[in-house]
Amino acid sequence: MKVGFQLPYFNWPGAPETTASILKRIVKAVEDAGFSSFWVMDHLFQLGGAFGNKDAPLLEAYSTLSYVAAHTKSIKLGALVTNNILRHPGVLVKMVTTLDVLSGGRMYLGIGPGGMVEREITGYGVHRPSLGERISRLKETLQIAHHMWSDDRTPFRGKYYRLEEPICSPQPISKPHPPILLGMWMGGPRMLRLSALYADAVNLQFGSPLPEFQDWMREKYEERKKFIPDTLGNLRRLCEEYGRDYNSIEKTILGTVRIAPEAMTADDVLHLCVELHELGVEHVIFNMPNSHEITPIEVMGKEVIPQIRNM
């Protein structure tokens, strides 16, 4: 089983003057601890609640990943997940390809239809179509990614996007291309179909057992034992329908933990990992809000990751 790390916020002592140095220290600790992947959120404002209000510091995802790539050697990298409506698909594919080349083939394209909260939409003046249209646009983005990463330079003409000369040179180092990970909040039928057709990985969420976080996170945690197998079972059936090998799709999940005397122990996190593995998860990704303290990362590297690496 793989363990990944997501950096949920940047509200650190002395920020923003200390942001770069603290981030560098976190990145080094995560890689040294043996985490398999490093992720950042693709939001413009913070999420509220224990994550911080809309004024809390938050860095842009792909600029941050460029910095992280420069300070790591082996860990996989990605946005969890890219908001499809923020960037033109051709430009996005070029960005991910560039980072894949510069990192030596370590990028994921984590992507979803776009779930920005309302204050981000109005705050930045971003046009957000209906959910149905956003999923349709996402489908075209996935088609464009496969088109460009196959080095097909013929025009792409969809309903929402038209690329007359989609040159992608250089091609990515990852072969056949950076893995495409689809983020699914609810695991609805349209997103599951897109996963069965286009994805190399899927990402679900288990929320958090921690009381300081929003109610919806606790609710996701409490329903995990039903939601995860139900969703993966639906994905398996769709793979069979489309002639896709279900085992070729990496099953990942995101949730929030905090290793601290008043919160969770390493054993708590270890038992959670074992449970998630038994539910069909292959790659668990943890938000760790107190990661800037470094000790929680080191504890994960000593007491959790070695115990589940060969599961």
C-alpha positions in Angstrom: 0.0 0.0 0.0 1.2 3.5 -0.9 1.0 6.5 1.4 0.8 10.0 0.0 0.9 13.4 1.6 -1.2 16.5 0.8 -0.3 19.9 2.0 -3.6 21.6 2.9 -2.5 25.1 3.9 0.4 27.5 4.3 -0.6 29.5 7.4 2.7 29.1 9.0 4.6 31.2 11.6 6.3 34.2 9.9 4.6 33.7 6.5 4.9 34.8 3.8 8.6 35.6 4.4 9.2 32.1 5.8 6.9 30.2 3.4 9.6 29.1 0.9 12.0 27.8 3.6 9.3 26.0 5.6 7.9 24.4 2.4 11.4 23.2 1.5 11.8 21.7 4.9 8.4 19.9 4.7 9.1 18.6 1.2 12.5 17.1 2.3 10.9 15.5 5.4 8.1 14.0 3.3 10.5 12.4 0.8 12.9 11.2 3.5 10.0 9.6 5.4 9.2 7.4 2.4 5.9 8.9 1.3 5.0 7.8 -2.3 3.4 11.1 -3.5 3.1 14.8 -2.7 -0.1 16.7 -3.5 -1.5 20.2 -3.3 -5.0 21.5 -3.5 -6.2 23.5 -6.5 -8.1 26.3 -4.8 -7.8 30.1 -4.8 -9.3 30.7 -1.4 -9.1 28.5 1.7 -11.9 26.0 2.5 -13.0 27.5 5.7 -13.4 26.0 9.1 -10.3 24.4 10.6 -8.5 24.9 7.2 -8.7 28.7 7.6 -10.9 31.4 6.3 -10.7 33.0 2.8 -7.9 35.3 3.9 -5.6 32.5 5.0 -2.5 32.1 2.9 -2.8 29.7 0.0 -0.4 29.2 -2.9 -1.4 28.5 -6.5 -1.1 24.8 -7.2 1.1 24.4 -10.2 3.5 27.2 -9.3 3.9 25.3 -5.9 4.4 22.0 -7.7 7.2 23.5 -9.7 9.0 24.5 -6.5 8.4 21.1 -5.0 9.7 19.3 -8.1 12.9 21.3 -7.9 13.5 20.2 -4.2 12.7 16.5 -4.6 14.2 13.5 -6.4 11.8 10.6 -6.5 8.4 11.3 -5.0 5.4 11.5 -7.3 3.7 14.9 -7.6 0.3 16.2 -8.5 -2.7 18.5 -7.8 -5.5 16.8 -5.9 -7.3 17.8 -7.9 -6.9 20.2 -10.7 -10.0 22.4 -11.3 -10.8 21.8 -15.0 -12.6 25.2 -15.4 -9.6 27.2 -14.3 -7.2 26.5 -17.2 -7.7 25.8 -20.9 -7.1 22.0 -21.5 -4.3 22.4 -24.0 -2.4 24.8 -21.8 -3.0 22.4 -18.8 -1.6 19.4 -20.7 1.4 21.5 -21.7 1.9 22.5 -18.0 1.7 19.0 -16.7 4.0 17.7 -19.5 6.6 20.4 -18.7 6.6 19.4 -15.0 6.8 15.8 -15.9 9.9 16.4 -18.1 11.6 18.7 -15.5 10.9 16.2 -12.6 12.1 13.2 -14.5 8.7 11.6 -15.1 7.1 12.1 -11.7 3.8 13.9 -12.5 0.2 12.9 -12.1 -2.6 14.8 -13.8 -5.1 14.8 -11.0 -8.3 16.5 -12.2 -12.0 17.0 -11.6 -14.9 18.9 -13.1 -14.4 21.9 -10.8 -15.8 22.2 -7.3 -14.8 25.7 -6.3 -16.8 27.1 -3.4 -19.0 30.1 -4.2 -16.7 32.8 -2.7 -13.9 31.7 -5.0 -16.2 32.0 -8.0 -17.3 35.5 -7.2 -14.0 36.5 -5.7 -12.0 35.8 -8.9 -14.7 36.2 -11.4 -14.5 32.7 -12.7 -17.4 31.4 -14.9 -18.7 28.2 -13.5 -21.2 26.3 -15.7 -23.7 23.8 -14.4 -22.3 20.5 -13.0 -23.6 18.7 -16.1 -21.7 21.0 -18.4 -18.6 20.9 -16.2 -18.5 17.1 -16.5 -19.0 17.3 -20.2 -16.1 19.8 -20.4 -14.0 17.4 -18.3 -14.6 14.6 -20.8 -13.2 16.8 -23.6 -10.2 17.7 -21.5 -9.5 13.9 -20.9 -9.8 13.3 -24.7 -7.5 16.2 -25.4 -4.9 14.9 -22.9 -4.9 11.4 -24.6 -4.8 13.2 -28.0 -1.8 15.3 -27.2 0.1 12.6 -25.3 -0.2 10.3 -28.2 1.6 13.0 -30.2 -1.4 13.4 -32.5 -1.1 16.8 -34.1 -4.4 16.7 -36.0 -7.0 19.2 -34.9 -9.2 18.4 -31.9 -12.7 19.8 -32.4 -15.1 19.3 -29.5 -18.3 21.0 -28.4 -16.4 23.2 -25.9 -12.8 23.2 -27.0 -11.1 23.4 -30.4 -7.3 22.9 -30.8 -6.2 23.4 -34.4 -2.6 22.3 -33.9 -2.2 20.6 -30.5 1.6 20.1 -30.6 3.0 18.7 -27.4 6.8 18.8 -27.7 8.6 17.4 -25.8 6.4 14.5 -25.0 6.3 13.5 -21.3 8.9 11.2 -19.8 6.2 9.2 -18.0 5.1 6.3 -20.3 2.7 6.1 -21.9 1.9 9.4 -20.2 1.5 10.9 -16.7 -1.2 8.9 -14.9 -4.6 10.6 -15.1 -6.3 10.6 -11.7 -10.0 11.5 -11.5 -11.2 13.0 -8.3 -14.8 11.9 -7.3 -16.5 13.6 -4.4 -19.7 11.5 -4.7 -18.7 8.8 -7.1 -21.7 9.6 -9.4 -22.4 7.5 -12.5 -21.0 10.0 -15.0 -17.7 10.4 -13.2 -17.4 6.6 -12.8 -18.0 6.2 -16.5 -15.3 8.7 -17.3 -13.0 6.8 -14.9 -13.6 3.5 -16.6 -13.0 5.1 -20.0 -10.1 7.5 -19.4 -8.5 7.3 -15.9 -5.4 5.6 -14.7 -6.4 6.3 -11.1 -9.4 7.5 -9.1 -9.6 9.4 -5.9 -12.3 9.1 -3.2 -12.5 10.9 0.1 -12.9 9.6 3.7 -13.2 13.0 5.4 -11.7 13.0 8.9 -12.4 11.6 12.4 -11.2 14.9 13.9 -13.9 17.0 15.6 -12.4 20.4 14.7 -13.1 19.9 11.0 -16.4 20.5 9.2 -19.4 18.3 9.7 -19.3 17.0 6.2 -15.8 15.6 6.8 -17.1 13.7 9.9 -20.0 12.4 7.9 -17.8 11.2 5.1 -15.7 9.4 7.7 -18.7 7.7 9.3 -20.0 6.4 5.9 -16.6 5.2 4.6 -17.2 1.5 5.1 -20.2 1.6 2.8 -19.3 4.4 0.4 -15.8 3.0 -0.6 -16.8 -0.6 -1.5 -20.1 0.6 -3.1 -18.2 3.1 -5.3 -15.4 0.7 -6.3 -17.9 -2.0 -7.0 -19.7 0.3 -9.4 -16.4 1.1 -11.0 -15.6 -2.6 -11.4 -18.9 -3.2 -13.2 -18.4 -0.3 -15.6 -14.9 -1.6 -16.3 -16.4 -5.0 -17.2 -18.9 -3.2 -19.4 -16.2 -1.3 -21.3 -13.7 -4.2 -21.5 -11.3 -2.3 -19.2 -9.1 -4.1 -16.7 -10.3 -2.9 -13.3 -6.9 -3.7 -11.7 -5.2 -1.3 -14.1 -6.9 1.7 -12.3 -5.1 2.8 -9.1 -7.6 3.3 -6.2 -6.6 6.2 -4.1 -8.3 8.1 -1.2 -7.8 11.4 0.6 -8.6 12.3 4.2 -7.3 14.4 7.1 -5.4 13.1 10.1 -3.4 14.9 12.8 -0.8 13.1 14.8 -0.6 14.9 18.2 -1.1 14.1 21.8 -4.6 15.5 21.8 -5.6 14.1 18.5 -4.4 10.8 16.9 -1.6 8.4 17.5 0.5 6.6 14.9 -1.4 3.4 15.8 -4.7 5.2 15.0 -3.4 6.1 11.5 -1.9 2.7 11.0 -5.2 1.0 11.8 -7.0 3.4 9.5 -4.6 2.4 6.7 -5.2 -1.3 7.2 -8.9 -0.8 7.2 -8.8 1.3 4.0 -6.7 -1.4 2.3 -9.2 -4.0 3.2 -11.9 -1.8 1.6 -10.0 -1.9 -1.7 -7.8 1.2 -1.4 -4.2 1.0 -2.8 -2.9 4.5 -2.1 -4.1 6.5 0.9 -3.3 10.3 0.8 -3.3 12.2 4.1 -3.8 15.9 4.8 -1.7 16.6 7.8 -2.5 20.1 9.1 0.4 20.2 11.6 3.0 19.0 9.0 5.0 22.2 9.4 6.0 20.9 12.9 7.9 18.1 10.9 7.6 15.6 13.8 4.3 14.2 12.6 5.9 13.5 9.2 8.8 11.8 10.9 6.4 9.6 13.0 4.7 8.5 9.8 8.0 7.6 8.3 9.0 5.5 11.3 5.8 4.0 12.7 3.3 3.8 9.8 4.8 3.7 6.3 7.2 0.8 7.0 4.3 -1.3 8.4 2.0 -1.1 5.4 4.5 -0.7 2.5 4.2 -4.4 1.5 0.4 -4.8 2.1 
